[in-house]
């Protein structure tokens, strides 16, 4: 009997280890203190996302494939200034025979209710083209066309690119992400983007280093003098705590933001 119990425990343990890094439900609660120009304001955010199939982590518990191919629904609520301003959002993306259909709704304190529509096509697992339209209650509909391509280097490593523009090509952006397994439980993710507008252009750069699948540090900076540093730790394969500090000197107006967040994924 003891042998049978030990065998059953070993089988269960193996089964859990195989599926432990696959998730369908993601939720996050965060609190921020924003210090701007000598005054400060608090912000609270809650969001959740459910995928209709498993999302497999690429080693680190919060790193996944570059192009999402799984239908999902998402909802969020943000409150800034303890009631001074709030916004709620709900959206869904659905893949049907390689077609991508999306719908998003939002509402804020001032009654702004834009509607988002998405139509896309997944030409392959590594190439997705989509058109996103934002239809405000007043004014013209704004269209954004983008194409995302992923080059899979091996089972974990990849480099992905996304090229996007609005319908008037007034704003064109190119972003890229590189993810690699450095050996043992160490990983690196690096991101870069550049945006070109009729008035100006700017860039941003960021990176995350994983000491293990559970613990990482990250930093970013951009051309608008925004700097960010942070760290994240998973207590197990489902629950993580993170902290972020960001600072921006925007035309002599300093903004410092301190954020702490809790995430759960199952």
C-alpha positions in Angstrom: 0.0 0.0 0.0 2.8 2.4 0.9 4.5 1.7 -2.5 1.2 2.4 -4.3 0.8 5.7 -2.5 4.3 6.8 -3.3 3.8 5.8 -7.0 0.6 7.7 -7.1 2.2 10.8 -5.5 5.1 10.6 -8.0 2.7 10.5 -11.0 0.6 13.4 -9.6 3.7 15.4 -9.0 4.9 14.8 -12.6 1.5 15.7 -14.0 1.5 18.9 -12.0 5.0 19.9 -13.2 4.0 19.4 -16.8 0.9 21.6 -16.6 2.0 24.0 -13.9 3.3 26.6 -16.3 0.0 26.8 -18.3 -2.6 29.4 -17.4 -6.0 30.6 -18.5 -7.0 33.2 -15.9 -4.9 36.4 -15.1 -5.8 39.1 -12.6 -3.9 42.1 -11.2 -4.5 44.6 -8.4 -2.2 47.7 -8.3 -1.8 50.8 -6.2 0.1 53.9 -7.3 1.1 57.2 -5.7 1.8 59.9 -8.2 3.8 62.9 -7.1 3.5 65.7 -9.6 4.6 69.3 -9.1 4.6 69.1 -5.4 1.1 67.5 -5.1 0.3 63.9 -5.0 -2.6 61.7 -6.0 -3.4 58.0 -5.5 -4.5 55.6 -8.1 -6.0 52.1 -7.9 -6.4 49.6 -10.7 -8.0 46.2 -11.0 -8.0 44.0 -14.1 -8.7 40.4 -15.2 -8.3 38.4 -18.3 -9.6 35.0 -19.2 -8.3 32.9 -22.1 -10.4 30.1 -23.6 -7.4 27.8 -23.9 -4.1 27.4 -22.0 -1.3 30.0 -22.3 2.1 28.3 -21.8 4.8 30.2 -20.1 8.2 30.3 -21.8 10.2 29.5 -18.7 9.5 32.6 -16.5 6.0 32.5 -15.2 5.1 35.9 -16.8 6.6 35.4 -20.3 4.5 34.1 -23.2 4.5 33.9 -27.0 4.9 37.1 -29.0 1.7 36.8 -31.0 -1.3 35.7 -29.0 -3.5 33.2 -30.8 -6.0 32.4 -28.1 -9.5 33.9 -27.8 -10.0 35.9 -24.6 -12.1 38.4 -22.7 -10.8 41.2 -20.5 -12.2 43.8 -18.0 -10.5 46.5 -16.0 -11.4 49.4 -13.6 -9.1 52.3 -12.7 -9.7 55.0 -10.2 -7.5 58.1 -9.9 -7.6 60.5 -7.0 -10.0 58.4 -4.9 -13.0 59.2 -7.1 -11.8 62.3 -9.0 -11.6 60.2 -12.1 -12.5 56.6 -13.1 -12.6 54.5 -16.2 -14.0 51.0 -16.9 -13.2 48.9 -19.8 -14.3 45.5 -21.2 -13.1 43.8 -24.4 -12.9 40.5 -26.2 -10.8 39.0 -29.0 -12.0 35.9 -30.8 -10.2 33.7 -33.3 -12.6 32.0 -35.8 -10.9 30.0 -38.7 -7.8 32.3 -38.5 -9.9 35.4 -38.5 -9.6 37.7 -35.5 -12.7 39.6 -34.4 -12.6 42.0 -31.5 -14.9 44.4 -29.6 -14.1 46.8 -26.8 -16.3 49.1 -24.7 -15.3 51.8 -22.2 -16.8 54.4 -19.9 -15.3 57.1 -17.7 -16.5 59.8 -15.2 -17.1 62.3 -18.0 -19.3 60.0 -20.0 -16.8 59.2 -22.8 -17.9 55.9 -24.4 -15.7 55.1 -27.3 -16.2 51.7 -29.0 -13.3 49.6 -30.3 -13.6 47.2 -33.2 -10.9 44.8 -34.4 -10.7 42.7 -37.6 -7.6 40.6 -38.3 -6.3 37.6 -40.0 -3.7 35.1 -38.8 -1.8 34.1 -41.9 0.4 31.7 -39.9 1.3 31.1 -36.3 4.0 33.7 -36.8 2.2 36.4 -38.8 -0.8 38.4 -37.8 -2.3 41.5 -39.6 -5.1 43.5 -37.9 -7.1 46.7 -38.2 -8.2 48.4 -35.0 -10.9 51.1 -35.1 -11.8 53.5 -32.3 -15.2 55.0 -32.8 -15.8 57.9 -30.4 -19.3 59.3 -29.6 -18.2 62.5 -31.3 -15.7 62.9 -34.1 -14.3 60.7 -36.7 -13.4 57.0 -36.4 -9.7 56.4 -36.0 -8.1 53.4 -37.7 -4.9 51.7 -36.9 -3.3 49.0 -39.1 -0.6 46.7 -37.8 1.3 43.7 -38.8 3.1 41.4 -36.3 5.8 38.9 -37.2 7.6 36.5 -35.0 10.8 34.7 -35.8 11.0 31.6 -33.6 14.7 30.9 -32.9 14.2 27.7 -30.8 11.7 26.3 -28.4 11.9 29.4 -26.1 13.9 32.1 -27.9 12.3 34.5 -30.4 12.5 37.9 -31.9 9.3 39.7 -32.8 8.4 42.8 -34.8 5.3 44.9 -35.1 4.8 47.7 -37.6 1.8 49.9 -37.2 0.3 53.1 -38.7 -2.9 55.1 -38.6 -5.1 55.4 -41.7 -3.5 58.7 -42.7 0.1 57.4 -42.0 0.6 60.5 -39.7 1.9 58.2 -37.0 4.1 55.2 -37.8 5.6 52.9 -35.2 8.0 50.0 -35.2 8.4 47.8 -32.1 10.4 44.7 -31.4 11.0 42.2 -28.6 13.8 39.7 -28.1 13.5 36.9 -25.6 16.3 34.4 -24.9 17.1 31.6 -22.5 20.6 32.3 -21.1 21.1 29.0 -19.4 19.9 27.4 -16.2 17.0 29.5 -14.9 18.3 32.8 -16.3 16.4 34.6 -19.1 16.5 38.0 -20.8 13.8 40.0 -22.5 14.6 43.2 -24.4 12.2 45.6 -26.1 12.6 48.6 -28.4 10.2 50.9 -30.2 10.3 54.0 -32.3 7.4 56.2 -33.2 7.5 58.7 -36.1 4.9 61.5 -36.3 4.4 64.5 -38.6 5.6 66.7 -35.7 8.3 64.6 -34.1 9.7 61.1 -33.4 10.7 59.3 -30.2 12.0 56.0 -29.0 11.8 53.7 -26.0 14.0 50.9 -24.7 13.4 48.4 -21.9 14.8 45.1 -20.6 14.0 42.4 -18.0 16.5 40.0 -16.5 15.4 36.8 -14.8 17.5 35.4 -12.0 15.1 32.5 -12.0 11.6 31.7 -13.4 10.2 33.5 -10.4 12.4 36.6 -9.8 13.3 39.4 -12.1 14.3 43.0 -12.4 13.4 45.4 -15.2 14.2 48.9 -16.4 13.2 51.2 -19.2 13.7 54.6 -20.6 12.4 56.7 -23.5 13.1 59.8 -25.5 10.6 61.8 -23.4 12.8 61.6 -20.3 10.8 58.8 -18.7 12.8 56.3 -16.6 11.4 53.2 -14.9 12.9 50.5 -12.7 11.2 47.6 -10.9 11.3 44.1 -9.6 8.9 41.1 -9.5 8.9 37.9 -7.5 6.5 34.9 -7.7 5.9 33.3 -4.3 4.8 30.2 -6.2 3.8 29.5 -9.8 0.6 31.5 -9.4 1.1 34.6 -7.2 3.5 37.5 -7.7 4.3 40.8 -6.1 6.0 43.6 -8.0 7.1 47.2 -7.3 7.9 49.9 -9.9 9.4 53.4 -9.6 9.2 55.8 -12.6 10.3 59.4 -13.0 9.7 61.9 -15.8 10.8 65.4 -16.3 8.3 66.8 -18.8 9.3 70.4 -19.8 10.4 71.1 -16.2 7.4 69.4 -14.6 8.6 66.4 -12.6 6.4 63.4 -12.1 7.4 60.6 -9.8 5.3 57.4 -9.6 5.5 54.6 -7.0 3.5 51.5 -7.8 3.0 48.2 -6.0 1.0 45.4 -7.5 -0.2 41.9 -6.8 -1.0 39.4 -9.6 -2.6 36.0 -9.7 -2.7 33.5 -12.6 -4.2 30.1 -12.8 
